[in-house]
């Protein structure tokens, strides 16, 4: 009987140790892979040693981290405070519901030519383990492109884009147009934010290459919209960016134009350059103006 009791006690101790290991796993017990780094995207994989480990995961520019937090412990304290508050303020939500769990595999879209930290710390129950894992990586600069737009016109149903062909007649680019009121209503007027989110969607669908153009191109706005969405007097935003076929990414040349539908659809109307919304700075290298 005593032997059975000791065997049972040993089993309980082993189970408790195993649980304690998985609950208090340190960030060093994670396998982290950061690869396929490009100007716009990076591939990340996080594998905890124990499948059910819960943890916090962030990607933050290194400059922002240094300016915001005085130490690793300060970051953990403030991040944990925010997560605890989020769990309390969200109905039917516990802390475990706002944490990461198990393996994470991600393809992230990030601004180019920027250094980042991958920040990771684990939890012991509802308490953070006060050790921060920091992995540093840097996205590549965007490729330079000779592409630029000479002019954009609207005549009848057709919007035509005329790239400048002096430097590189074969320069490839991606372009799109959408009513300005949609940009204002759904994207706070940030045309470049809308445009680059659209590009990311096409990347995810692997459709980007099939949508590229070179030279002059014409599209009918009626294929996508009607007289209610683009009425007489309404403005369309036309956006274009160069594309580098070697890296498979857009380049540093982004341009946007405004064009207004006239009362007389038989005459040709020239677009005017759109004012910068500031958001493209998130996507363009800092030395490109």
N, C-alpha and C positions, 0 to 999 in steps of 0.2 A: 504493500500500500504506500509505504513511504517512497519507494522508487517511482511509483506512478505519480505521486504528488510532485516529486522533484522534476520528473519529465514534463508534467503539465506546466510547472513554474518556468522551466527552461523554454518551453514553447511560447509562453506569454512574453517572456523577456525578449526572445528573438523577434516576435511580431512587433513588439513595442519599438525595438531598435530599428526595424525596417521602416515602420511608420515615421519614426523620428527622422530617419535619414531623408525620406521623401518630403517631409514637411519643412525641414530646415536646410535643404540643399543650397549650397553656395553657388554664386554665379560662375565660379571656376569649373563647376561640374556641368556646365552647358557646353555643347559643341556649336560654335558659330561659324558659318561660312558666308563670306561676302565676296561675290565675284560678278562677272559680266558687267563690269562698271563701264558705263558710257557717259555721254554728256547729259542725257536726260533720264537715264534709268539705271537701276542697280538691282541685282538679285541677292536676296538674303535668305538664309536658312538658320533656324535656331532649334537645336535638339537638346532638351533637358535629359539628364541621366535617368530620371524617373518620370514615367509617362504622365502622371497626374500632378506634377509640380505646377504650382501657380506662381506667376511672376509678372512684373511690369516691364514693358519694352517700349523704348522711345528712339526716335531718330532726330537729333538736334544739331544744328550748325555749331561747330566748336566755339566760334566767336560769341554766339548767343549764350552758350552754356557758361563761358567764363565771365560774361558781363552780368548774368542773372544769378548765379549761385556762387557762394563763397567757398564751398567745399562739396565733396561727394555726399557727405552726410546731410548737408543742407538740401541738396537736390532730393535725396531719398525722403527726408522729412516733409518737404513741400509737395512732392509728388504723391506720397502716401496720404497726406492731409486732403489733397484734391480728390483722390480716389475714394477715400472714406466718405467725404462730403457727397460725392456723386452717388454713391450707393445709398446713403441715407435719404437723399432728395428724390430718388427715382422709385416710384411705387413697385412693390414686390421684387426688390432688388437687394442682393447681399453683396458684400465685398468680392466674393469669389466670382460673381457674375460680371464684374468690370475688369477682372484680371485676365491675363493670358494663361492658357493651359496647354500643355503638350507641345508637339512640334508645330512650328510656324514656318511656312515657306511663302515668301513675298516677292513680287516684282514691283518696285516702287518707282514713281516718277518724282524726280527731284530737280531743283535748279542746277544749272551747269557750273563748273569751275568753282566748286565750294567744298570745304572740308567739313565732315560731319562726325559726330559721335553716335555709335549705337550704344545705348544705355540699358542695362539690364540688371535687375535685382529680384531676388525671390522672396517668398513669404513663408513664414512659419505660422500656420493658422491664419489669424487676422493681423499678424505683426510682421513688418518687413525685416528681413535679414540685413543688417547694417553693413553690407559689403556691395559695392557697385562695380559691375563689369563694364569697362569702356573699351570699345573697339573703334579705331579711327580709320576713315576712308575718305577719298576725295573723288568727286565726279570730274569728268574730263571737260576741257573747254569745248564750246561748240565750234564746229568747222566754219571757216569763213566761206562766204559765197559771193560770186560776182552777180548774182541775181538781184534785180531791182525792177520796180514797176515804173514805166514811163507814163502811162495813163490808163484810165478806166472809163468806159462809155456805156450809156444806156440808150437803147433805141427800140421802141416797141416792147417786145417781150424779151429782148436779148441784152445781156450784160456781157461786155467784152473786155478782157484784160490784155494790155499790151506791155509785155516785159521789155526792158532795155536789152537789146541784143548785141550791142557793140562789143562787150567784153567776152561774153560766152553765149553764142546763139543756142547752144544745146543745154543750157542750165535748166535743171528740173526744179519744179516748185509745186506746192500744194496751195489751192485757194478755195475760198468758200464765201458765201454771202448770206446775210440774214437780216430781217427788218430791225432797225434801230430800236423800235419800241419793245421788241422782245429782249434785246440786250439790256435795256433799262429796267424792264419788269422782272426779268428772271436772273440777271447777272449784275445788277447794280450799275449798269452802264459800262462794265469792264469788258470791252470787246476782245482784248487779247486773252483774258481769262477764259471766255467762252471758246475762243479759237483753239487754244492749246489743250483744253479739256476735250474738245472734239477730236483733236489729233490723237490724244491718248486713247480715246475709245477705238479709233481706227487701228492703232497699234495693237490693242488687245485682241481685236478681231482679225489681225493679220491682213487687213485690207489696204494698208497705206500705199504700197507700191502700185496697186491697180488704180489709184486715184491721182497719180502725179501727172503733170503736164509739162510741156516745154513749148516755147514760142507763144504766139497769140492764141487765145482760146476764148470761145463764146459759149455761154450757157443761157438757157431760157429760165427766167425766174418763175414763169407760170408752171414749170414742171414741179416746183416745190410749193408755191404759194398761189393765192387767188387775189381778187380785187379787194377783198375784205382785209387781208393781212398786209397787202402792199397797195394801198389806195393812192390816188392822185394826191400829191403833196407829201406823201410819206417818204421817209429816207431809208435806204438800204445801206448796211455796212458791208464793204467788200474787203476781205482780208487775205493776205498771201504771205508765204514764207518759203525761202529756198530749201532745197533738200539735197543732202549729200548721199549719193548712192553707195559709196564705199562703206561708210559707217552705218548707213541705214537710219539716219536721223536728220531732223530739220537743222538748218544752219542759223547763223547769227543775223540774217536779214529778214526782219518782219515788217510788213507795211500794212496800213489800213486806210481805207478811203470811204467817203460818204457820197452817196449819189441819190438825188431826189427825183421822184417820178413826176414828169411835167403833165400839164393838161393835154398837150398835143403829143401823143405817142409816136407820131411820124417823124419827129425831129430828134436828132442825137444830142444827148446831154453829157457833159464832161463831169466826172467826179472830182471832188476836192479832197486833199489829204485829211484824214481824221486826226484830231488832237490826241496826243498820247494819254492813255488812262493810267500810266504808271505801273500797271501790273506786268507789262512785258519785261520790266527790269528783273522780275523773278525768273525769267526764262533766258534772258540775254546775258552774255558775259559783262562784267562790270566795266571793261574798257571799251565797249562798243557803244557809241552814241547814236 
